[in-house]
């Protein structure tokens, strides 16, 4: 959901945190660049709600919980802060208090592709998020068609796979659950 990073001014992370805490808009921070986030579409909100509700219902009784885009993730190694569309945190959240809380230990991150983010999210965000030692899966969900790209940590390497079409499934081995693609996109109308 981010705009093009190259056209934005350079700022310190403290300037970013002050802006993010005081604005009605949401911003991300990419090593000196403040990135304005586009407001979500109805389709985006529908997929977010479906996904977080399904995950949380399947995780009842575990120490994992899904959160929507109100959770800021800090990737200290890249001097970057993102708001993923959905994030699953297992165990006690590792919180850094900085003009609101940032989390450093996500287990699974979901980002949705939008017209504003299609060039930036899949590659740049994936590479940045993969710096987090706690991250087990990074998942990119298309909004305009039933297609999901999955990156899964296997030791020091990441394996990519895809699930295409409404009849597929999304396996989340670190959470010990499997999601039906049709449930994720339930009620979503494609163009």
C-alpha positions as CSV (number, residue, x, y, z in Angstrom):
1,X,0.0,0.0,0.0
2,X,3.0,2.4,-0.2
3,X,3.7,5.0,-2.8
4,X,7.0,5.4,-4.8
5,X,9.8,5.8,-2.3
6,X,12.1,7.6,-4.7
7,X,10.1,10.8,-4.8
8,X,9.9,11.5,-1.0
9,X,12.2,13.7,1.1
10,X,14.9,12.3,3.4
11,X,14.1,12.5,7.2
12,X,15.4,11.0,10.4
13,X,13.5,8.2,12.1
14,X,12.7,10.6,14.9
15,X,11.1,13.1,12.4
16,X,9.2,10.1,10.9
17,X,7.9,9.0,14.3
18,X,6.7,12.4,15.2
19,X,4.8,12.8,11.9
20,X,3.4,9.3,12.2
21,X,2.2,9.8,15.7
22,X,0.6,13.3,15.0
23,X,-1.1,12.7,11.7
24,X,-4.4,11.2,10.8
25,X,-2.7,9.7,7.8
26,X,-0.4,6.6,8.1
27,X,3.2,6.6,7.0
28,X,6.0,4.1,6.6
29,X,9.7,4.8,7.0
30,X,12.3,3.3,4.6
31,X,15.9,4.2,5.7
32,X,15.4,7.9,5.5
33,X,12.3,8.1,3.3
34,X,8.9,8.8,4.6
35,X,6.3,6.9,2.6
36,X,2.6,7.9,2.6
37,X,0.3,5.0,2.6
38,X,-2.8,5.1,0.4
39,X,-6.1,4.6,2.1
40,X,-7.4,1.0,1.7
41,X,-10.1,0.1,-0.9
42,X,-13.3,-1.7,0.1
43,X,-11.8,-4.9,-1.4
44,X,-8.7,-4.5,0.6
45,X,-10.7,-4.1,3.8
46,X,-12.8,-7.1,3.0
47,X,-9.8,-9.3,2.4
48,X,-8.1,-8.0,5.6
49,X,-11.2,-8.7,7.7
50,X,-11.7,-12.2,6.2
51,X,-8.0,-13.1,6.7
52,X,-7.6,-11.9,10.3
53,X,-10.9,-13.4,11.4
54,X,-10.1,-16.8,9.8
55,X,-6.6,-16.9,11.3
56,X,-7.7,-15.8,14.7
57,X,-10.5,-18.4,14.8
58,X,-8.1,-21.2,13.9
59,X,-5.5,-20.0,16.4
60,X,-7.8,-20.0,19.4
61,X,-6.0,-21.6,22.3
62,X,-2.5,-21.0,20.9
63,X,0.0,-18.2,21.8
64,X,-0.4,-16.7,18.3
65,X,-2.7,-13.9,17.2
66,X,-3.3,-12.0,14.0
67,X,-3.5,-8.2,13.9
68,X,-4.5,-5.8,11.1
69,X,-2.6,-2.8,9.8
70,X,-2.5,-0.9,13.1
71,X,0.7,-2.8,14.2
72,X,4.0,-1.1,13.1
73,X,6.9,-3.5,12.5
74,X,10.5,-2.3,13.1
75,X,13.3,-3.8,11.1
76,X,16.3,-2.3,12.9
77,X,18.9,-3.8,10.5
78,X,17.3,-1.7,7.7
79,X,16.3,1.4,9.7
80,X,12.8,0.7,8.4
81,X,9.2,0.7,9.8
82,X,6.3,-0.9,8.0
83,X,2.6,-1.4,8.7
84,X,1.8,-4.8,7.2
85,X,-1.8,-5.5,6.2
86,X,-2.0,-8.5,8.5
87,X,0.7,-9.7,10.9
88,X,0.7,-12.8,13.1
89,X,2.7,-12.6,16.3
90,X,3.5,-15.7,18.3
91,X,4.5,-15.6,22.0
92,X,5.1,-12.4,23.8
93,X,5.3,-9.4,21.4
94,X,8.8,-7.8,21.4
95,X,7.8,-4.1,21.8
96,X,10.0,-1.1,21.2
97,X,8.3,2.1,22.6
98,X,8.8,4.9,20.2
99,X,6.0,7.4,19.7
100,X,3.7,4.4,19.8
101,X,4.7,0.9,19.8
102,X,6.7,-1.0,17.2
103,X,7.0,-4.8,17.1
104,X,10.2,-6.6,16.2
105,X,9.2,-10.3,16.3
106,X,6.4,-11.1,13.7
107,X,6.0,-14.7,12.7
108,X,4.0,-14.3,9.5
109,X,3.4,-11.2,7.5
110,X,0.7,-10.6,4.8
111,X,0.9,-7.7,2.3
112,X,-1.8,-7.0,-0.2
113,X,-1.0,-5.9,-3.7
114,X,-2.6,-2.6,-4.7
115,X,-2.0,-0.4,-7.8
116,X,0.2,1.9,-5.6
117,X,2.3,-1.0,-4.2
118,X,2.7,-3.6,-6.9
119,X,6.3,-2.5,-7.8
120,X,7.5,-1.9,-4.2
121,X,5.8,-4.4,-1.9
122,X,6.7,-7.8,-3.3
123,X,10.4,-7.3,-3.8
124,X,11.7,-4.5,-1.5
125,X,9.4,-5.2,1.4
126,X,10.1,-8.9,1.1
127,X,13.8,-8.5,1.2
128,X,13.6,-6.1,4.2
129,X,11.1,-8.2,6.2
130,X,13.3,-11.3,5.6
131,X,16.0,-9.6,7.7
132,X,13.8,-10.3,10.8
133,X,15.0,-13.6,12.5
134,X,11.5,-14.3,13.9
135,X,9.8,-14.2,10.4
136,X,8.8,-17.6,9.1
137,X,6.6,-16.7,6.2
138,X,6.0,-13.6,4.0
139,X,2.8,-13.7,2.0
140,X,1.7,-11.4,-0.8
141,X,-2.0,-11.4,-1.6
142,X,-3.4,-10.1,-4.9
143,X,-6.6,-8.0,-4.6
144,X,-7.7,-8.2,-8.2
145,X,-7.5,-12.0,-8.6
146,X,-7.3,-15.1,-6.5
147,X,-3.5,-15.4,-6.4
148,X,-1.2,-15.7,-3.4
149,X,2.6,-15.7,-3.4
150,X,4.3,-17.3,-0.4
151,X,7.9,-17.2,0.8
152,X,8.8,-19.7,3.5
153,X,12.0,-19.8,5.6
154,X,13.8,-23.1,5.3
155,X,16.9,-22.7,7.5
156,X,19.0,-19.9,5.9
157,X,17.0,-19.9,2.6
158,X,13.6,-18.8,1.4
159,X,11.4,-21.0,-0.8
160,X,8.8,-19.4,-3.0
161,X,5.5,-21.0,-3.9
162,X,2.1,-19.8,-5.2
163,X,-1.5,-20.6,-4.8
164,X,-3.7,-19.6,-7.7
165,X,-7.5,-19.9,-8.0
166,X,-10.3,-20.2,-5.5
167,X,-9.9,-23.9,-5.0
168,X,-6.4,-23.7,-3.6
169,X,-5.1,-23.6,0.0
170,X,-2.6,-21.6,1.9
171,X,-0.5,-23.6,4.3
172,X,1.0,-21.9,7.4
173,X,3.2,-24.5,8.9
174,X,4.6,-22.3,11.7
175,X,1.0,-21.8,12.8
176,X,-0.1,-25.4,12.1
177,X,-3.1,-24.2,10.1
178,X,-4.3,-24.3,6.5
179,X,-6.6,-21.7,5.0
180,X,-8.9,-22.1,2.1
181,X,-8.3,-19.5,-0.6
182,X,-12.1,-19.2,-1.1
183,X,-12.4,-18.2,2.6
184,X,-9.8,-15.4,2.2
185,X,-11.6,-14.0,-0.8
186,X,-15.1,-14.7,0.5
187,X,-17.5,-11.9,-0.7
188,X,-14.8,-10.2,-2.8
189,X,-15.9,-9.3,-6.4
190,X,-13.2,-9.3,-9.0
191,X,-13.4,-7.0,-12.0
